[in-house]
Amino acid sequence: MNRKLGGALSSIGYDEPWGVDFTLTASKTLVEKWTFNRPLILTVGGRNSNSAQLGFLGFGEHRTTTVEASAVYLPTDWLLVGYEFRQKSDPYSEIPGLVGPEDNWQAVDVSWLINKNMTLTGGWAILAT
């Protein structure tokens, strides 16, 4: 895309159509009295990247480390509820009306564990404003 635009995106920080992300993630499953002896899975991690919108819009010149986290709770053997947060960075400068800042992502989902081979999931996500 940048080549077809005569290199115009380079002026806002676009560098390459490809890139590499580095991630480090830790998870912990808790089954405690305060979780009503039901599984609570907590995950937190960091991502070092120079991608714009997961790399779909290319990769910028500068890398940033962001935070990702999720919590999943199984209140019954057949029901799962979860929340996920992903911090986003802005590898590009803004072009009003064309390129704006990236927004953090959040998602909530509910899953019905029908059997050990089938799950039905519904979710709601905020990916941009």
DAWOLIN-V282424 format. One record per residue. SS is DSSP state (H for helix, E for strand, C for the rest). Layout:
# DAWOLIN-V282424
SS ; SS
This chain:
# DAWOLIN-V282424
C ; C ; C ; C ; C ; C ; C ; H ; H ; H ; H ; H ; C ; E ; E ; E ; C ; C ; C ; C ; C ; E ; E ; E ; E ; E ; E ; E ; E ; E ; C ; C ; H ; H ; H ; C ; C ; C ; C ; E ; E ; E ; E ; E ; E ; E ; E ; E ; E ; E ; E ; C ; H ; H ; H ; C ; C ; C ; E ; E ; E ; E ; E ; E ; E ; E ; E ; E ; E ; E ; E ; E ; E ; C ; C ; C ; C ; C ; E ; E ; E ; E ; E ; E ; E ; E ; C ; C ; C ; C ; C ; C ; C ; C ; E ; C ; C ; C ; E ; C ; C ; C ; C ; C ; E ; E ; E ; E ; E ; E ; E ; E ; E ; E ; E ; C ; C ; E ; E ; E ; E ; E ; E ; E ; E ; E ; C ; C ; C
